[in-house]
Amino acid sequence: MSLVVRRAVRADVAALARLNAEVQALHVNARPDVFVPVSESALAQWFHAVLERPEYRAWLADADGIPAGYLLAVIHDRPATPFSKPRRWCEIDQLGVEEAMRGRGVARALVEASVSWARDLGVGSIAAQCWAFNSEAQEAFAHLGFAPVTLRLERRLDS
């Protein structure tokens, strides 16, 4: 398999939307109280707008010329507060790899592209988060060198 990771451009919004649809379906299935089904055309519009924002960067992984995965990252700048120092970090906002392509290094290649970008910008850390129900993502991020930093808890009041 020939794997090429490249920066996603406006012409890639349909591929990004298609790849995201699989991730979104997983989220809708697990937490329908939070997530809604989204059409690929709506996702394409959203990606089109996000790709124009300078703090965002998206990459596409092509396996033998076919989009197999994507990653969307964002740079955050937080000023100092009475509680914390100023902070600048990169966050992996979205990462999706087609099910049939998992375990072949696609996620690793995408994460490394975002790490390289963050380093080039002088950012000191890269973060990722995933929902507690997504154990596959948790395992993948751990395998890629990510370690827990915070734990967010929820108490649902509707039951």
Secondary structure per residue as TSV (DSSP state, phi and psi in degrees):
chain	resnum	aa	ss	phi	psi
A	1	M	-	360.0	132.7
A	2	S	-	-98.0	118.9
A	3	L	E	-114.1	124.7
A	4	V	E	-125.3	125.1
A	5	V	E	-104.4	129.8
A	6	R	E	-140.6	159.4
A	7	R	E	-66.2	132.8
A	8	A	-	-76.2	143.0
A	9	V	-	-124.3	175.0
A	10	R	G	-54.6	-33.7
A	11	A	G	-67.3	-11.4
A	12	D	G	-95.9	2.9
A	13	V	H	-61.0	-33.9
A	14	A	H	-66.2	-40.8
A	15	A	H	-67.0	-41.9
A	16	L	H	-60.5	-43.9
A	17	A	H	-64.3	-41.5
A	18	R	H	-63.0	-44.4
A	19	L	H	-67.7	-37.8
A	20	N	H	-68.8	-31.6
A	21	A	H	-56.2	-36.7
A	22	E	H	-66.3	-42.5
A	23	V	H	-66.1	-44.2
A	24	Q	H	-63.0	-39.1
A	25	A	H	-62.6	-39.6
A	26	L	H	-59.6	-44.5
A	27	H	H	-67.5	-42.4
A	28	V	H	-62.4	-42.6
A	29	N	H	-63.7	-41.3
A	30	A	H	-81.1	-34.2
A	31	R	-	-137.4	70.0
A	32	P	T	-66.1	-13.4
A	33	D	T	-75.4	-15.8
A	34	V	T	-113.2	-46.2
A	35	F	-	-102.1	152.7
A	36	V	-	-123.3	149.8
A	37	P	-	-63.4	138.9
A	38	V	-	-128.2	137.5
A	39	S	-	-75.1	153.0
A	40	E	H	-62.4	-30.5
A	41	S	H	-69.1	-38.1
A	42	A	H	-66.9	-40.1
A	43	L	H	-63.5	-41.2
A	44	A	H	-61.2	-42.3
A	45	Q	H	-61.0	-43.3
A	46	W	H	-62.3	-47.9
A	47	F	H	-61.7	-39.5
A	48	H	H	-56.7	-44.7
A	49	A	H	-68.5	-41.7
A	50	V	H	-66.8	-37.3
A	51	L	H	-63.8	-18.4
A	52	E	T	-82.4	-14.6
A	53	R	S	-86.2	128.1
A	54	P	T	-66.4	-23.5
A	55	E	T	-81.0	-8.3
A	56	Y	E	-104.4	151.2
A	57	R	E	-146.8	138.2
A	58	A	E	-124.7	146.4
A	59	W	E	-126.9	150.9
A	60	L	E	-122.2	135.8
A	61	A	E	-104.1	118.0
A	62	D	E	-100.6	122.9
A	63	A	E	-105.0	114.2
A	64	D	T	53.0	38.0
A	65	G	T	84.5	1.4
A	66	I	E	-114.2	129.0
A	67	P	E	-57.9	122.8
A	68	A	E	-116.1	-16.0
A	69	G	E	-169.3	165.6
A	70	Y	E	-149.1	161.2
A	71	L	E	-142.1	136.9
A	72	L	E	-119.9	124.2
A	73	A	E	-123.6	156.8
A	74	V	E	-139.6	142.4
A	75	I	E	-93.0	129.0
A	76	H	E	-110.3	138.4
A	77	D	E	-122.5	121.2
A	78	R	E	-120.7	125.1
A	79	P	-	-71.7	165.6
A	80	A	-	-63.2	148.5
A	81	T	-	-130.1	175.0
A	82	P	S	-61.5	-16.4
A	83	F	S	-103.4	-21.2
A	84	S	S	-147.4	159.1
A	85	K	-	-75.8	163.1
A	86	P	-	-63.8	149.8
A	87	R	E	-144.0	138.3
A	88	R	E	-130.1	126.4
A	89	W	E	-148.3	163.3
A	90	C	E	-104.3	136.6
A	91	E	E	-122.2	131.4
A	92	I	E	-77.8	109.0
A	93	D	E	-82.8	-37.3
A	94	Q	E	-146.2	141.0
A	95	L	E	-145.3	124.4
A	96	G	E	-141.7	133.7
A	97	V	E	-128.6	132.2
A	98	E	-	-52.7	140.1
A	99	E	G	-53.7	-43.0
A	100	A	G	-67.2	-16.4
A	101	M	G	-102.8	-0.6
A	102	R	T	-69.5	148.2
A	103	G	T	81.9	11.5
A	104	R	S	-115.3	11.9
A	105	G	S	90.8	5.9
A	106	V	H	-66.8	-49.6
A	107	A	H	-61.4	-43.4
A	108	R	H	-58.4	-45.4
A	109	A	H	-63.8	-39.9
A	110	L	H	-67.0	-44.5
A	111	V	H	-62.4	-42.3
A	112	E	H	-62.8	-34.4
A	113	A	H	-63.3	-41.8
A	114	S	H	-70.5	-36.4
A	115	V	H	-62.2	-43.8
A	116	S	H	-60.9	-44.3
A	117	W	H	-60.3	-47.6
A	118	A	H	-61.1	-43.7
A	119	R	H	-61.3	-42.6
A	120	D	H	-60.3	-30.1
A	121	L	T	-87.2	-0.3
A	122	G	T	76.8	21.3
A	123	V	-	-81.2	139.5
A	124	G	-	-88.4	-15.7
A	125	S	-	-153.8	159.4
A	126	I	E	-128.2	136.3
A	127	A	E	-123.4	159.0
A	128	A	E	-146.5	151.4
A	129	Q	-	-138.1	154.6
A	130	C	-	-149.8	160.8
A	131	W	-	-71.6	149.8
A	132	A	T	-59.5	-30.7
A	133	F	T	-71.2	-15.8
A	134	N	-	-95.2	71.5
A	135	S	H	-64.0	-30.3
A	136	E	H	-63.7	-42.7
A	137	A	H	-65.9	-40.6
A	138	Q	H	-59.9	-44.5
A	139	E	H	-65.2	-41.2
A	140	A	H	-63.6	-46.4
A	141	F	H	-63.6	-41.1
A	142	A	H	-61.0	-42.0
A	143	H	H	-63.7	-27.6
A	144	L	T	-91.3	8.2
A	145	G	T	97.5	6.9
A	146	F	-	-85.4	142.4
A	147	A	-	-126.5	148.0
A	148	P	-	-59.3	141.6
A	149	V	-	-119.7	-46.6
A	150	T	-	-130.6	164.9
A	151	L	-	-130.3	120.1
A	152	R	-	-100.6	127.5
A	153	L	-	-112.2	154.2
A	154	E	-	-135.3	137.9
A	155	R	-	-118.4	111.3
A	156	R	-	-78.8	136.1
A	157	L	-	-104.9	2.4
A	158	D	-	-91.2	5.4
A	159	S	-	-134.8	360.0
